[in-house]
Structures are given as C-alpha cells and as structure tokens.
Amino acid sequence: MEHLIDILQLSTQEIDEMVATANDIIDHPEAYAHKCDGKILATLFFEPSTRTRLSFESAMLGLGGKVQYALEGSIFVGGAVIQWLRDELHFIREARDAEYFASKVPDTGGVYLVPAFTGLGAPHWDMYARGALLGITRGTRPEHIIRAAQESIAYQSYDLVDAMEKDSGVMLSELRVDGGASVSSFLMQFQADMLRVPIDRPKLVETTAFGAAFLAGLASGVWESVDDIALLRQSDRIFKPEMDAEQAKQQHDNWLRAVGRAEKWSLE
C-alpha cells in the first residue's frame, strides 16, 4: 500500500475511498454495471484460436461502453518453476537466489528444462505432456539447471507472443512486463534476446494490485480517464537484445525439440 501511495501520490483518504469502492464492486457488481459509465470491465471468453491454439480471445466492455479486445495466453508453469527449484529440489533458499546462481555459469551447458509438470498450456495444449530435463552431461551442475529453469519462462513467453503475432497479424515492437519474475534482470535480458524487442520493466512490478487500484480510482472519480493513468507508469529499466540473432534462434529451436520430447509423455 505504501508503494501505491508513493507512486500515485494520493492522500490516505483517497486510498480509503478507492478501497471501499473496490470492495463494494466485488460485493455488488450488478449495481455498478449501469452506474459507472462503463468503467467496470467484464471479460467474455471465446473458443481458442483454431490457427495457433492460443488460449482465449477476450472481449471486454470497457470505458464509455466501448468493446475492447485482447489476446490471452495461459502458461501452466511459468514463475512457479522457481518455487519448484526452491521447495522440491532445494537448489536455492529464496526465489531471488535463482538469478544469482544462473549468472554463475555462461550458459546452461546444453541443458533444457521443460516445466510441463501439469501438462503444457498455450500454444501446445497437451494435457499429457510432463516435465523433462534434457541435455544433462557429467559436467551438469545445479547452476545449469537453475539457469535452464529461468530460461524456460522466456521460451514459453516467446511461444505465446509468436502465436499472438500469427493470430493478430501485428508484430510486437516492445514488451511491457510485470509480476515477481520480472524482478530478475537476468530473465528480462534473456527475454529480450529471445523476442528481439525491448523489454520495459516498471518501477512497480505488482501490476495486478496496481490495476485494481486504477479501476477503483476510475469508479470513485480519483481519475477521469485512462489517459490520466497512463501518465503514472514509470519505467525502471529497458532491456534490449544483446545476443546474436542466429544464436537466439538456435537456442529456441533446441527448446522446441525439448518440448517435443515432453509432449504426450503420460498416456493416462
């Protein structure tokens, strides 16, 4: 909450009003559907794309009653793979340690980790896929596996973006990130290397809480429009591609080979 107050520069009273409004919206959404000038978002889910099997296309009743569209992709195990390293393998004590150990080796030593612990989500959609650790040699160390785990997050994000570009016909020029995993500068740099576009990390990475505050603020009159909100976003760091493009392609091709090994593993 202190971070929200600092960044949004709101008074304690305004924060309290926003929280009260947000709670009331949750308890009585029907009361706001026609009273807030279309400021409450409702997401309608459609069938997955038949072309790239992306997760969902969403239609949202947005501001001013206008319908807005978004593409959503579901990854079953993304940042949670770091928790697996910590809680099951005990390779690290805290999630933030993953970046330190990943940086202790120049690469994964040819190791690829496909964290399909509960199957694969978009764009593969394979409920029978299972986790796979490939490319292990006598020289493989925990640091290689930790690095491979972090890289798996970026590979899966790449696959989603690639599917979205094919479905929409719109090429990505920049990726704005958020969430706990975005704190890792190693991961963000690798993501930029894979996608070949700049990665923009904000100062406040817990954007879900930020978005809830924005919606409540719009409904309670703290802000007049989304344009006012857009001015509040502050970038922390921009990551630009550094890896050779051919090397990035080769590594992603190897990732897809690893995914192919993990697919349809469980027949039950």
KATA-V43116 format. One line per field, one symbol per residue. ss: DSSP state (A for helix, B for strand, O for the rest). psi: psi as a letter, one per 20 degrees, with the letter a starting at -180 (. if undefined). burial: I if it has 9 or more other ideal C-beta (glycine too) atoms within 8 Angstrom, else O. Layout:
ss = ???
psi = ???
burial = ???
This chain:
ss = OAAAAAAAOOOAAAAAAAAAAAAAAAAOAAAAOOOOOOOOOOBBBOOOOOOOOOOBBBBBBOAAAOBBBBBBOOOOOOOAAAAAAAAOOOOOOOOOAAAAAAOOOOOOOOOBBBOOOOOBOOOOOBOOOOOBBBOOOOOOOAAAAAAAAAAAAAAAAAAAAAAAAAAAOOOOOBBBBOOAAAAOAAAAAAAAAAAOOBBBBBOOOOAAAAAAAAAAAAAAOOOOOAAAAAOOOOBBBBBOOOOOAAAAAAAAAAAAAAAAAAOOOOOO
psi = hhgggggilqrhghgghggggghhgghmhhhihjiklkipppppprqqpigjlrfqppppobqjjqpqqqpqpppgoehihhhghghghkhqhqhihggghhiiqhajkjpppollhkapbqjgmniiqrqpoqjpahjprhhghgghgghhghghhghggggghhghjppphqpprrrhhihohgghghghhghkqqpoprhoimhghghhhgghhghijgqhrhhhhhiipppgqppqphqphhgggghhghghgghhhhqkgpj.
burial = OOOIIOIIOIOOOIIOIIIIIIOIIOOOIOOIIOOIOIIIOOOOOOOIIOOIIIOIIIIIIIIOOOOOOOIIIOIIIIIOIIIIIIOOOOIIOOIOIIIOIIOOIOOIIOIIIIIIOOIIIIIIIIOIIIIIIIIOOOOIOOIIIIIIIIIIIIIIIIIIIIIIIIIOOOOIOOIOIIIOIIOIIIIIIIIIIIIOIIIIIIOIIIIOOIOIIIIIIIIIOIIOOOOIIOOOOOIOOOIOIOOOOOOIOOIIOIIOIIIOIIIOIOOO
